[in-house]
Amino acid sequence: MRSIGHRGLKIIAVGASVLISIAAISIIWLLLDRDPEIAAADVTASPELIAHGEYLARAADCAACHNTPGGQPFAGGLAFKLPFGTIYSTNITPDRETGIGDWSDDDFVRALHRGIAKNGSYLYPAFPYTSFTAMTREDAVAIKAYLFSLPPVHAPPRPNTLSFPFNQRWTMAFWNLAFLDARRFRNDPQLTAEQNRGVYLATALGHCGECHTPRNIAFAMNLRRQFAGAMIDGWHAYDVSSDPHFGIGAWSDRQIFDYLKTGHAEGRGSAAGPMGEAIADSLEYLTPSDTEALVSYLRTVKPQPGAPGNGVAFSPINKAYAEEPGPEDHDDSLGKRLFEANCIGCHLWNGEGRQTSYAALEGSQAVNDSQGTNLVQALLAGADLRTVDPAAFMPPFERGFTDTEIAAMANYLIHRFGGKTGQVTPDQVRRSRQDQN
C-alpha cells in the first residue's frame, strides 16, 4: 500500500486547518449575530398587563401544548411522540415546586428567547423557542404576568423517554448554534404596517411554521420551504403559502379571514384535528384587525408547490341532487353504501351540508388529498368546533367501523368530492388508529 507521504500529510493538515477555521468563524458569527438579552427587575403586574398577557397567551396558543384533555390549565403533561422517544410538556402554572412560580422575568424571557430553563438546562425545540425568540421582551413579560395570575397547580413533570444521545440536554447547545436565530422581530421596510403585524403574529407569537413548515434532517424548520406543509401528530398541516393550486393563493381574503376566525371558509371546507384546536384555543380570540393582519401577511408568503395531483379541484357532481345521488351515479361500492347509510344526513349527496355549512365537503383539502391523510383522521376522531358554532360537530367513527370500511368511505369521498382516485388502504387506517391512541 502506497504511503501518503510528507507532502500528502501537509495537504491534509492544511485542509483540516481551513475547515476548523471556517467552523470557528461560523460559530463566532452565530454567537455575535444575536440580540443581547436585556436584564431588568421584575415588572409589577397591573390588571392591564395581565389582560394583555392573556390575549398574547391565546395568540401564542400556549394551551395547545401545556393543556391536556381533562387536566388543569397549563399544568403540562402533553406527550410529544418523536422518532427517538417521547417528551412531555411542562407545568407553567405559578406553582413554586413543580411549575415556574420561582422564575423571574429574566428567567422566563431567557426560556422563550434562548431555550434555557431557570436551572440552566436546555429545553427541547418541541417548545417553539426558535419562533418565540423573535417575541419582544414586553410581550414575553406580559404572558408571564398572566400565567402568574392563575392558580398554582402542583403537577410534577412526567419523565421523558428519549433514547441516547437525544436524552442528553447539553447537546442542544450545539443544535442552537446551528438553528437558533436568536434575534427579536424587526419590521420589514418592504411591507406595510399591517403586513408586519401579520408576520409577528404568524411567526413570533402564533409560530404557525412549527406545524406548517417541513423539517430538515435535524428536525429544524426548513425555512426555504416555509409554510409548504408538514405532518404533525398524524395530520397533514396543509400548504398555507400563496400558491394558488396547493396553498391558499386562490382563496379570497374573506375565505382566509373566516377560516382563521371560525374554522370554516365557504367553498373551502372546515378545520379539524390540530388546526381545529388552534382555532378553538387561539385564533378565534384574535381581534378582527389582527386576523386581517394575518391575511395580509399570508398574501406575501412565497408560493410553495406541492405533490402533483393533490391540488384542490372541484368535482363535477350535479349540485341539484341533495337528497338522492343523481341519475348519473351508478356506483354501488362499499364506500357509497356506507356514505348513504351514515353520512348524507349531515353532508347531503351534493356535499353542501344540511344543518350547517361546516359539513360542506366540496373544495376541502381533505377530500382532495388522494392519500386521505386528514380525511381518515377525521373519520376516526371526528371534529369539534362547537366553541365557535354549536352545530359544528362530527361524531367519531373509530369504534363503529372496521379499517376496511373507513378506507372504503374515504376513497369514495375523495372520488366523489375531489374528483380523484383515493389511495387509502386498510393498513393506513390501522396505523392512523395507533397514532390517535
C-alpha positions in Angstrom: 0.0 0.0 0.0 1.5 3.3 -1.0 2.3 5.8 1.8 0.6 9.2 1.8 4.0 10.8 2.2 5.1 14.1 3.8 3.5 16.3 1.1 0.2 14.5 1.4 0.1 14.8 5.1 0.9 18.5 4.8 -2.0 19.0 2.4 -4.4 17.1 4.7 -3.2 19.3 7.7 -3.8 22.5 5.7 -7.2 21.3 4.7 -8.1 20.4 8.2 -6.9 23.7 9.5 -9.1 25.5 6.9 -12.1 23.5 7.9 -11.6 24.2 11.6 -11.1 27.9 10.9 -14.3 28.0 8.9 -16.2 26.2 11.6 -14.7 28.5 14.3 -15.6 31.6 12.3 -19.1 30.3 11.7 -19.6 29.7 15.4 -18.2 33.1 16.3 -20.6 34.7 13.7 -23.5 32.8 15.1 -22.7 33.9 18.6 -22.3 37.5 17.6 -25.3 37.7 15.2 -27.7 37.5 18.1 -29.6 40.2 20.0 -28.4 40.7 23.6 -30.8 39.9 26.4 -31.8 42.9 28.5 -31.7 42.1 32.2 -34.2 44.0 34.3 -36.1 43.9 37.6 -39.5 42.1 37.5 -42.3 44.2 36.3 -45.3 44.8 38.6 -48.3 43.0 37.2 -51.1 45.5 36.7 -54.6 44.4 35.7 -53.9 45.9 32.2 -50.7 43.9 31.8 -52.4 40.7 32.9 -55.3 41.2 30.4 -52.8 41.9 27.7 -50.8 38.8 28.6 -54.0 36.7 28.5 -54.6 37.9 24.9 -51.0 37.2 23.9 -51.1 33.8 25.6 -54.1 32.9 23.4 -52.4 34.3 20.3 -49.3 32.2 21.1 -51.6 29.2 21.7 -49.9 28.2 24.9 -52.8 25.9 25.7 -52.1 23.7 22.7 -49.0 22.2 24.4 -49.5 22.9 28.1 -53.1 21.7 28.5 -54.1 18.0 28.5 -57.6 16.7 27.9 -59.4 16.8 31.3 -56.3 18.3 33.0 -55.8 21.6 34.8 -55.0 24.6 32.6 -51.3 25.0 31.8 -50.3 22.1 34.1 -48.4 20.3 31.3 -48.1 16.6 30.7 -49.0 16.5 27.0 -47.0 13.9 25.1 -44.9 14.6 22.0 -44.1 11.4 20.2 -40.9 11.6 18.2 -39.0 9.0 16.2 -36.4 8.9 19.0 -38.8 8.9 22.0 -41.4 10.8 23.8 -41.2 14.1 25.7 -43.8 15.8 27.8 -44.8 19.4 28.1 -44.1 21.1 31.4 -46.1 22.8 34.1 -46.2 26.5 33.5 -48.5 27.5 36.4 -47.1 29.6 39.2 -46.6 26.5 41.5 -43.1 27.1 43.1 -42.2 23.4 43.4 -43.4 21.9 40.1 -44.2 24.9 37.9 -42.5 28.3 37.3 -43.6 30.1 40.4 -40.0 31.0 41.4 -39.0 32.2 37.9 -38.1 35.9 37.5 -39.0 37.8 34.4 -35.4 37.3 33.2 -35.8 33.5 33.7 -39.0 33.4 31.6 -37.6 35.6 28.8 -34.5 33.5 28.6 -36.6 30.4 28.2 -38.6 32.0 25.3 -35.6 33.6 23.6 -32.8 31.0 24.2 -34.5 27.8 25.1 -32.8 27.7 28.5 -34.7 26.9 31.8 -34.1 28.7 35.1 -31.8 25.9 36.3 -29.7 26.3 33.2 -30.8 23.1 31.4 -31.6 23.3 27.7 -35.1 22.9 26.5 -36.1 20.8 23.6 -37.4 22.6 20.5 -40.8 20.9 20.8 -41.2 24.0 22.9 -41.1 26.5 20.0 -38.4 28.9 21.3 -37.0 29.1 17.8 -40.1 31.1 17.0 -40.6 32.7 20.3 -37.1 34.1 20.2 -38.5 36.9 17.9 -41.0 37.9 20.6 -40.4 41.2 22.3 -39.4 41.2 25.9 -42.5 43.3 26.8 -44.8 40.7 25.3 -43.0 37.8 27.0 -43.3 39.6 30.4 -47.0 40.2 29.8 -47.6 36.5 29.2 -45.7 35.7 32.4 -47.8 38.2 34.3 -50.9 36.4 33.1 -49.7 33.0 33.9 -48.7 34.1 37.4 -52.2 35.4 37.9 -53.6 31.9 37.6 -54.0 29.4 40.5 -50.8 27.3 41.0 -51.2 23.6 40.2 -49.0 21.0 41.8 -48.1 18.8 38.8 -44.7 17.1 38.8 -43.2 16.7 35.4 -43.5 13.4 33.6 -40.1 11.9 32.7 -39.2 12.0 29.1 -38.3 8.7 27.4 -35.7 9.7 24.8 -33.0 7.3 23.5 -29.3 8.2 23.6 -27.9 10.7 22.6 -31.2 12.6 22.4 -31.6 12.4 26.2 -28.5 14.5 26.7 -29.9 18.0 27.0 -26.4 19.6 26.8 -26.2 18.6 23.1 -28.9 21.2 22.4 -26.3 23.9 22.9 -24.8 22.8 19.5 -28.2 22.5 17.9 -29.0 26.0 19.0 -25.7 27.2 17.4 -26.8 25.8 14.1 -30.5 26.5 14.1 -31.5 29.2 16.6 -31.6 32.7 15.1 -31.8 34.5 18.4 -33.0 37.9 17.2 -36.0 39.9 18.0 -38.6 40.8 15.4 -37.7 43.7 13.1 -40.1 45.4 10.8 -39.5 44.7 7.1 -39.4 48.1 5.3 -40.8 46.5 2.2 -44.0 45.5 4.0 -46.9 47.6 5.2 -47.5 48.1 9.0 -50.4 45.7 8.7 -48.3 43.0 7.0 -45.5 43.4 9.5 -48.0 42.9 12.3 -49.1 39.8 10.5 -45.5 38.5 10.3 -45.1 39.0 14.0 -48.4 37.2 14.8 -47.7 34.3 12.5 -44.0 33.7 13.3 -43.1 35.1 16.7 -46.4 34.6 18.5 -48.5 32.1 16.6 -45.5 30.1 15.5 -47.5 28.8 12.5 -44.4 27.5 10.8 -43.8 25.0 13.6 -46.7 22.9 12.2 -46.9 24.1 8.5 -43.2 24.2 7.6 -41.3 21.0 6.7 -38.4 19.9 8.9 -34.8 19.1 7.9 -32.9 16.0 9.0 -32.0 17.7 12.3 -35.7 18.5 13.0 -35.2 22.2 12.5 -37.7 24.1 10.3 -36.6 24.2 6.6 -37.3 27.9 6.1 -36.6 27.7 2.4 -39.9 25.7 2.3 -41.7 28.0 4.7 -45.4 27.1 5.0 -45.2 24.4 2.4 -47.0 21.9 4.7 -45.8 19.2 7.0 -47.0 16.2 9.1 -48.0 16.9 12.7 -49.4 14.2 15.1 -50.6 12.1 12.2 -52.3 15.0 10.5 -51.2 16.9 7.4 -50.7 20.6 8.2 -51.5 21.9 4.7 -49.6 24.3 2.5 -50.6 27.8 3.5 -48.3 29.6 1.1 -49.7 31.9 -1.7 -49.5 29.0 -4.2 -52.9 29.2 -6.0 -53.2 25.4 -6.6 -51.7 23.8 -3.5 -51.8 26.6 -1.0 -54.3 29.4 -0.3 -53.4 31.8 -3.1 -56.7 31.3 -4.8 -58.7 31.9 -1.6 -60.4 35.2 -1.2 -59.5 37.5 1.7 -62.9 36.7 3.2 -62.3 33.0 2.9 -59.0 33.2 4.7 -60.4 35.5 7.4 -63.4 33.3 8.0 -61.3 30.1 8.2 -58.9 31.7 10.7 -61.7 33.2 12.8 -64.3 30.5 12.6 -62.6 27.3 11.3 -64.8 27.4 8.1 -64.4 29.0 4.7 -67.3 29.0 2.2 -66.3 26.7 -0.6 -63.1 25.6 1.1 -64.1 23.3 3.9 -63.7 23.3 7.6 -60.9 22.8 10.1 -60.4 19.6 12.2 -57.6 18.0 14.2 -54.8 20.2 15.4 -55.9 23.1 13.2 -59.4 22.9 14.7 -57.8 23.0 18.1 -55.8 26.1 17.1 -59.0 27.8 16.0 -60.8 26.9 19.2 -58.0 27.7 21.6 -56.3 30.6 19.9 -57.2 32.1 16.5 -60.9 32.7 17.2 -59.9 35.1 20.0 -57.8 37.4 17.9 -59.2 40.8 17.2 -60.5 41.4 13.7 -57.6 43.7 13.0 -55.1 41.1 13.9 -56.9 38.5 11.8 -56.8 40.9 8.9 -53.1 41.4 9.5 -52.6 37.7 9.3 -54.5 37.6 6.0 -52.5 40.5 4.6 -49.2 38.7 5.6 -50.1 35.3 4.2 -50.7 37.0 0.8 -47.0 37.8 0.7 -45.7 34.3 1.5 -43.6 32.8 -1.3 -45.6 30.1 -3.2 -44.7 26.6 -2.3 -45.9 23.9 -4.8 -47.0 20.5 -3.5 -47.1 17.0 -4.9 -48.6 16.7 -8.4 -52.2 15.6 -8.4 -53.0 16.8 -4.9 -54.1 20.4 -5.7 -57.7 21.3 -4.9 -60.1 20.5 -7.6 -63.9 20.8 -7.8 -65.8 17.6 -8.6 -68.3 17.6 -11.5 -71.2 16.2 -9.4 -74.7 17.6 -10.0 -75.4 20.1 -7.3 -79.2 19.8 -7.8 -79.3 16.4 -6.2 -79.0 16.8 -2.5 -81.4 14.1 -1.1 -80.5 11.5 -3.7 -77.3 10.7 -5.6 -78.4 11.8 -9.1 -79.3 9.8 -12.2 -75.7 9.6 -13.5 -74.4 8.0 -10.3 -74.4 4.2 -10.7 -71.7 3.5 -8.2 -72.6 0.6 -5.9 -69.3 0.4 -4.0 -69.0 -0.3 -0.3 -67.9 3.3 0.2 -71.1 4.7 -1.4 -73.3 2.4 0.7 -71.6 3.4 3.9 -71.8 7.1 2.9 -75.5 6.7 2.1 -76.3 4.9 5.4 -74.2 7.2 7.7 -73.3 10.5 6.2 -75.8 12.1 3.9 -78.0 13.1 6.8 -75.4 15.8 7.6 -73.4 16.2 4.4 -76.1 15.5 1.7 -75.3 13.9 -1.7 -74.0 17.2 -3.1 -71.7 17.8 -0.2 -73.2 21.2 0.7 -74.2 20.3 4.3 -77.7 20.2 5.8 -77.8 21.7 9.3 -74.5 23.7 8.9 -72.1 24.9 6.3 -69.4 23.3 8.4 -70.5 20.0 6.9 -69.7 21.2 3.4 -67.2 18.9 1.6 -66.5 20.4 -1.8 -63.3 22.4 -2.0 -62.0 20.9 1.1 -58.3 20.0 1.0 -59.1 16.8 3.0 -61.1 15.3 0.1 -58.5 16.5 -2.5 -55.7 14.5 -0.9 -55.5 11.2 -2.7 -53.7 9.7 0.3 -56.7 10.8 2.5 -54.4 11.6 5.5 -56.7 14.1 7.3 -59.9 12.6 6.0 -59.1 9.3 7.7 -58.1 11.0 10.9 -61.4 13.0 10.8 -63.5 9.9 10.2 -61.8 8.1 13.1 -61.6 11.0 15.6 -64.5 13.2 14.4 -64.3 17.0 14.6 -65.5 19.5 17.2 -65.7 23.3 16.7 -68.6 23.8 19.0 -66.8 26.6 20.8 -67.2 28.6 17.5 -70.6 27.2 16.3 -72.9 24.9 18.3 -73.7 22.9 15.2 -70.0 22.3 14.2 -69.6 18.8 15.5 -69.0 15.4 13.7 -69.0 12.3 15.8 -66.0 9.9 15.7 -66.5 6.6 13.7 -63.4 4.9 15.2 -65.4 2.2 17.1 -68.2 1.7 14.7 -66.3 0.7 11.5 -63.5 -1.6 10.5 -60.3 -0.4 8.9 -61.6 -1.7 5.5 -64.9 0.3 5.9 -63.1 3.5 6.9 -60.8 3.1 3.9 -63.8 2.5 1.5 -65.6 5.6 2.8 -62.5 7.7 2.5 -61.8 6.6 -1.1 -65.5 7.2 -2.0 -65.4 10.8 -0.6 -62.1 11.5 -2.4 -63.6 10.3 -5.7 -67.0 12.0 -5.3 -66.0 15.4 -3.9 -62.3 15.7 -5.0 -62.6 14.0 -8.4 -59.6 11.9 -7.7 -58.8 8.2 -7.2 -58.4 7.6 -3.5 -55.4 5.5 -2.4 -56.4 4.9 1.2 -55.7 1.3 2.4 -56.9 -0.6 5.5 -53.4 -0.8 6.7 -53.1 3.0 6.6 -56.3 3.3 8.7 -54.9 0.8 11.2 -51.7 3.0 11.6 -53.9 6.1 12.0 -55.8 4.4 14.8 -52.5 3.7 16.5 -51.4 7.4 16.1 -54.5 8.5 17.9 -54.1 6.0 20.8 
